[in-house]
């Protein structure tokens, strides 16, 4: 009953259920609404609910990803669609302006206060960059699930207990999806990657962990920058060759192709290396939070 697509990096290219990220969207939304009704929330002064804001953002992300799965949106449209999902976060920040900081602490630069521009420029930029960056690092079993989970775990570890409870349920389900995704038994699709990207962006804004998020996703930003530079200047996309057991590339146009450049590796080895890189930067983001 579920749509299936071939797994391009497995012998025989077996058909695998695709788009299971919708399970995360539905579960996370119901869970967050339940947290709201149980009055388990991390909203400052109770002005606007953090749980409902997170739920709406995840729904937006899931809808955008599902739309992309259905009609395969072009990047020039897909890149700016997350701006719509920034509206609930902008409203949340404005409504809780007395408690929300409009400044961001950046390495080397220090604390930068954006003032009113934080609501109308910085939040949309965070949402757009994070969501697209998460979506662009994929294609291998585990990349779209394990790596974002590492970042989310890192953010939850340095947040307050009420905020941790808000994402505890969604994280558990996402880890279950990741377990099956690593084994090549399901794909979360763009529905899942967009939803988890929105989860990271909105959770960082709600918990004021923006600096830690930026540091944690630096590998994602690096990957996106290389891909975009290759498309704009070389006019070629990143690709890897699969010989039945290992992946190898003849160019350096993405994080995956850099790792496999003239270096044949199995799919799980590539995913493990990238997950380790993301874990290192997530740890640096957590360390920066406490400095």
N, C-alpha and C positions, 0 to 999 in steps of 0.2 A: 504493500500500500504506500510505502514511503518512496519518494524519488531517489534514484540511485545514479551514481556517476562512477566511472572507472578510476581506480587508484593508479595513477601514472607511474608510481615508483615502487610497484610490487610486480613480481613475475606473473605474467598472464593478465595483468591489469584487471583484477577482480572488481566487481561492482559493489559499491559501498553506499549505505544510506547517507543522504546529504541534507544539510539544512537543519540538523538537530539542535542548533543553537536556539531554536524557538522554544525548546523545553526550558532553557535557562531564562529566557525572557518571561515566560508565563509564570514559572516558579518564583523568580525574583520579585515580580510585580505583586503576586498574591502574598508572598512573605512580608514584603515591605508594607503593604496595606494592613496586614495583620499586626505588625509592629506598631502602626499608627493607632489602630483600635485598642491595642493593649497599653497604649500610652508609653511605649518604650521608644524614646526618641532622643536625639542629641541636639535639638533645635535650641539656639540661644533665645532665652526669654519666651519661648513658645510662640513667636510671632508667625512664622511659616514653617511647616513641618519639613524636617530633613528627610524623613522616610518617604513622604509623598513626592518630594522633589526628586529623590533618587529613582523612585518608581516610574515617574513620568519620563525622566531622561532615558532610562533603560528601555521603556516602551518605544520612545522615539528612535533609539538606536536599532532596536529589533525591526521596526517598520522599515527604516532606511535600508538595512541589510537585506530584508526580505524582498524589497523592491528591486534591489540590485541583483539578487539571485534570480528573480523572475525575468527581468528585461535587460540585464547586463548593461547597466548605466555606464556611459563614458566618463573618464576621469574628470573632465572639466565640469561635469555636473556633480559627480559624486564627492569631489573635494570640498564643495561648499555646502552640501546638504546638512552636515552636522551643525551648521550655524543655527538652523531652526531649533535643534535640540538644546542650544545654549539659552533659549528664552526662559525656561523654568529656573535655571541657575541664576540668571540675571535678576529675575524677580525675587528669588530667595535671598540673594545678596543685598539687594536694595531694601527689601522688607526688614532684614536683620542688620541694617547698616550700622547700628550702634555697637554691634558685637563683631561684625565681619571686618577684618583688616584689608585695606586696599593696597597694602604694600607686600612686596615679595623680596625675600632675601636670596640674592644670587651669589654664587661663588665668585671670588675676586672682586666683583663689582660692589657687593654689599647690599644693604637694604635700599630698595627703590619704592617710593610711594607714588602710585599712579593716579591717586585721587579718583575723580569721577570717571576717568578713562578705564579704570579697573572693571567697572560694571559693563561698559558698552564696547570695549575693545579687547581687554586682556582675557576676560572669561570666554568670549567667542573664539579667540585665538587658541586658548588652551584646549577647548572642546574640539575645534577643527583639526589642530595639529595632532593631538593625542589619538583621536578616533581614526584618522587616516593613516597615521604611522603604525598603529596596531594592525590595521587591515592590510597594510602593504607587506608586512613580514609574515608570510604564510607559504602555503604550497607543499609543506612537508608535514607528515603526521606528528603532531605534538607542538609545532611552532605556534599555532593559533590558540592553543589552550594552555600548555604548560608555562610558557614564558609570561603571558599576562597574569597567570595565577601567582607567579613569583612576585611580580610587582604589587599585586593586590595584597598578598600576605605581608609584604614589607610595609605597606601603608597602614594596614590594620594593626601591625605590631607596635607602631609608634603613635597610634591614635588612642582616644579615650575609650573606656569600657562601653558606654552607651553606643558609640559609633561602631565599635567592634561587633556588638550584638546585631546591629542593623545589617551587616554584610556576612554574618556567620553562616546563615542558611544558604544564600546564593553562592558563597564560596564553596561550600560542601558539594552542592550539585555541580558546580563548574569543575571541581576536581574529579567527580565521577565521570563527567563527560570527557575530561582530559585522559583519564585512565583508558577508556575505550578508544579515544582518538589516537593515542600512542600506539595501540595495537592494530590500528587501521580498520577498526570495526564501525566507525562512524566519522562523519565530517560535520563540523558545526556550521560551515558555510559563512557567507557574509553576514547572515543574520546573527550568528554568534559573535563574530569578530567585531562588528559594529556595536553590538550591545555591550560587550565587555570593554570596548574602548570608551564608550560613554560612561560605563560604570567607573572606570579608573578616573576619568576626568571629573565627573560629578562628585565622586567620593573625596577626591583631593581638594576640591573647592569647598565642599561642605565642612570638611574637617580642618581646613586651612593647612594642608600639607602640600601646597603647590610646589615649593622648592624641592622637596623630596621626590615628588613625581617627575619633575623636569630632569633631575639627575638620574632617576631610575630608568627613564625611557631614552636616554642618550643613545644606546645601541639602535633603538628603533628610528630615531631621528637621523642617525648616521646612515642607516639602510635606506631610508626614504630619500635622503639627499643624493646618494649615489645613483639610485634608480632614476630620479628626476633629471639629474645632470646627463645621464646616459641617453635618456629619451629625447631631451631637448638639443643636445649637442652632437651625439653620435647617431641619433635616430634609430637606436636598436634597444631591444628589451633584454633583460637578464634571462638566461636559460641554463639548465644543466642537462647533461647527458646521462642516461641511466642504462647500464650495460646488463642489467638483470640482477645485480647484487650491490653495486656501488654507484655513487654519483660523482661526476667530475665535470669541471667547466673549463672552457678555453679563454675566458675573459673575466674581468672584475667589474661587474655592473650591479652588484647587490652584496649584502652581507653573506648570503649563502654561496654565491659564486666566488667571493674572495676566499672563503674557507676551503672550498673544493677546487680552487684554481690549481690545476696540474697535480692534485692530491686526491686520489679516489678514496671516498669514505662512504660508509653505509648511511642510510637515512637517519638511523638512531644516533650515530656518532655525530652527525652534523647538528641534529637537534640538541644533543647533550652539550656540545660546545657552545652553541648560542645560548642555551639555558644557563650555562655557567657564567657566560659574559653578562647576561641580564641580572643574574644573582649578585654578581660583584658590584654592579652599578646600583642595584637596589640596596645593598648593604652600605654603599657609600652615601646614598640618599638618606638612609636611616641615621648614619653617623653624623651627617651634616645637620640633621634636625636637632641633635643634642649638643652641638657645638655652639 
